[in-house]
Amino acid sequence: MGSLFRSETMCLAQLFLQSGTAYECLSALGEKGLVQFRDLNQNVSSFQRKFVGEVKRCEELERILAYLVQEINRADIPLPEGETSPPAPPLKQVLEMQEQLQKLEVELREVTKNKEKLRKNLLELIEYTHMLRVTKTFVKRNVEFEPTYEEFPPLENDSLLDYSCMQRLGAKLGFVSGLINQGKVEAFEKMLWRVCKGYTIVTYAELDEPLEDPETGEVIKWYVFLISFWGEQIGHKVKKICDCYHCHVYPYPNTAEERKEIQEGLNTRIQDLYTVLHKTEDYLRQVLCKAAESVYSHVIQVKKMKAIYHMLNMCSFDVTNKCLIAEVWCPEADLHDLRRALQEGSRESGATIPSFMNTIPTKETPPTLIRTNKFTEGFQNIVDAYGVGSYREVNPALFTIVTFPFLFAVMFGDFGHGFVMFLFALLLVLNENHPRLNQSQEILRMFFNGRYILLLMGLFSVYTGLIYNDCFSKSVNLFGSGWNVSAMYSSGHAPAERGKMVLWNDTIVRRSRVLQLDPSVPGVFQGPYPLGIDPIWNLATNRLTFLNSFKMKMSVILGIIHMTFGVILGIFNHLHFRKKFNIYLVSVPELLFMLCIFGYLIFMIVYKWLVYSAETSRVAPSILIEFINMFLFPASETNGLYSGQEHVQRLLLAVTVLSVPVLFLGKPLFLLWLHNGRSCFGVSRSGYTLIRKESEEEVSLLGNQDIEEGNNQMEDGCREMTCEEFNFGEILMTQVIHSIEYCLGCISNTASYLRLWALSLAHAQLSDVLWTMLVRVGLRVDTTYGVLLLLPVIALFAVLTIFILLIMEGLSAFLHAIRLHWVEFQNKFYVGAGTKFVPFSFRLLSSKFSDDMA
């Protein structure tokens, strides 16, 4: 793991890859994940690049593998995922693997097609048997028929479906039978009536059990219908209507003997189809099981091969077309590993001429690489969500590891809630290697990825809960209270002291609803509580007044310290980029502006805490009034906190006023002075520690001169700097906007830190309300029903505590802590305008097997 304070030092390297070894070299680089490739063919279309044919081959293999995975999942065969990732296949094995996969696909498609055809035939035969069984009951029904001509005898006792009866009528009777979807019956009947004008007789019967549709595979309810009609024209209409409503039409037997023969033939064919279908399914499962053993390795190998060819398409050929040239960003610490990877790739390919690399100078800004581990990754993600850091600037994630969970805990301070959160995070940490946690749903995976953040948040919340002495809204008396109630009784004091102090007696104790402890009475206040707030404040009626004053001042102190620390970190950026003039003309005025106003406010808060005691608290001046008087210059003299306060405040105010024009005009005038050739100090650099090349400061400082390596020493004399792009007005406007934003932001950001007090108060009050409305009610019930009532009350209290106080309140405090870091802290020194270093690494591909192929 590299330094978390700054990003890694990067260099631009040029790789010379022999055409025969390029594939193996990139395979070795992908396994190690050392470099980020630059696209040298940006003006070339994706379809015109050198290795587009190989990429299409990989896409074809991916399509075949996706089909195999789909069929394996459909057969409920488990997909084995190996713990180790197989390497990219050698070129001589690619054609063999492609041929095997293509043969397997053709075989699977043929077997699957035969299986589906057999299954469809089986379902049709089953439907046919059900249709014959149901329509057999239709034949037994007698239908009344009135003769059209008087010479015909009555037909009440003859079956309509009797063929001899039809001969007597001299009419040609036709039948259409089949099955229709339950939802289409009503519309189907209406259409038959309207088209055939009543010259049809339709009989329906619902099947007892739903059947699977041979076309779609859905299990739905079916109706068996039998349509009787006269005439060929009506018969054609009936058949067209059946086709329109997707009816499954089957031949209708004319006689009982024919029906019996068809039924026996159907039963025999169904038995044969069952046998053949079972054998086909067994063979198909054997083929899929054999394919499932190697599908994981094939998927990973094809992904790696495709990634290699994508990177090769970003390389350019030399004039002889025998060597590929690639440009990569690589950390300087990994250059040795890069050379060794190229040597391994050349050795595996058996090339006589090895591939090599060399570093090249550049004025481009390198990408930002900050190495993290599983502990620091979550905090780095919080910073990167605001913006990836500029190259080599101070990384806030190092300090966020401490400040983020601490500010969260200030708003979430409760010993009990923090301990529950700590146990939950500890459970995730101890089981972090469990495979189900890595493959869990999105919400649980989000908690899992931030398990170390939750762990520190819970741990810090336990600490602040001890400071607040708050555990599920109740105080814990660990060391004994520092207040003595018995010392307030008048019987414990001399008669001379009783007249000077307000003491208690039996009458006052019995009649008064509220008793006041006076710390000025000797023996009442015996000393501060060893850790945090004294538990006796949990019983006081003025508890909120005391805690609000304490938490409000604490929030202001923490906020000002946090912002001042951010300004100080900006000084480290200026020192690293060798821009010392920014220290004197920007950072120092910002510190003076911050400390002379808000640093003095902290001084007054701490001074009043230390100097004034319980005896002199009534004559202590208000900090708010004194702070306002600092800017208003009142005519009448005030008591003040200390002697000479007025002179100190005027001096601080004068320094504040003088720092503002320096902040507004100092940097632009200095850059103009440099541009006019007056001075030239502190501008040489080494390596690639450049500000963005579009920066006006860089243009004014460096002009058109080359960047030279070496020590930052002053040369004799001064080089004249000329730069046509220097724009004093733009620099002035940028600095004025930054200064206004900073000066106003100091006030608004300080007020913004009061959210620490507000959310802490809200969390404590919600916890108290939950305890009062649930647990206190259950505890006040008598012993007869108290135990029965207490169990569901405690269960409801636990559920509401988890969902309201831990999840909702925790999320609220989490978001506010993020805002305090992004807006109030990081904008003091963090630019966040860099690009993230994205290495060519196969580790980014292996984890996507299940998502892409399932």
Buried (B, 14 or more C-beta within 10 A) or exposed (E): EBEBEBBBBBBBBBBBBBBBBBBBBBBBBBBBBBBBBBEBBEEBEEEEBBBBEBBEBBEBBBEBBBBBBEBBBEBEBEBEBEEEBBBBBEEEEBEEBBEEBEEBBEBBEEBBEBBEEBBBBBBBBBBBBBBBBBBEEBBEEEBEBEEEEEEEEEBEEBBBBEEEBBEEBEEEBBBBBBBBBEEBBEEBBEBBEEBBEEBBBBBBBEBEEEBBBBEEEEEEBBBBBBBBBBBEEBBEBBBEBBEEBEBBBBBBBEEEEEBEEBBEEBEEBBEEBEEBBEEBBEBBBEBBEEBBEBBBBBBBBBBBBBBBBBBBBBBBBEEEEEBBEBBBBBBBBBBEBBBBBBBBBBEBBEBEEBBBBEEEEBEEBBBBBBBBEEBBBBBBBBBBEBBBBBBBBBBBBBBBBEBBBBBBBBBBBBBBBBBBBBEBBBEBBEEEEEEEBEEBEEEEEEBBBBBBBBBBBBBBBBBBBBBBBBBBBBBBEEEEBBBBEEBBBBEBBEEEEBEEBEBBEEEBEEEEEEEEBBBBBEEBBEEEBEEBBBBBBBEBEEBEEEBBEBBBBBBBBBBBBBBBBBBBBBBBBBEEBBBBBBBBBBBBBBBBBBBBBBBBBBBBBEEBEEEBEEEEEEEEBEBEEBBEBBEEEEEEEEEBBEEEBBEBBEEBBEBBEBBBEBBBBBBBBBBBEBBEEEEBEBBBBEBBBBBBEEEBBBBBBBBEBEBEEEEEEEEEEEEEBEBEEBBBEEBBEBBBEBBEEBBEBBEEBBEBBBBBBBBBBBBBEBBBEBBEEBBEEBEEBEEEEEEEBBEEBEEBBEEBBBEBBBEEBBEBBBEBBBEBBBBBBBBBBBBBBBBEBEBBBBEBBBEEBEEEBE
